[in-house]
């Protein structure tokens, strides 16, 4: 779970919601799904195929991108 919950980037008039509903809504913004959870969603497979990707191919591409980002951050931190 994320220790510091970022504020949503969407302006919503919360005044009409109960405080319990507001807390549930805020909790939704604090949860970051894993790549496996995203790819397991029924909607993702047809979306990926429409974009020209197979789910496994997309997973590999995202994993490689994450590795590159980590390597870049490490290099920048060492400078």
Secondary structure, 3 states (H helix, E strand, C coil): CCCCCCCCCCCCCHHHCCHHHHHHHHHHHHCCCCHHHHHHCHHHHHHHHHCCCCHHHHHHHHHHHHHHHHHHHHHHHHC
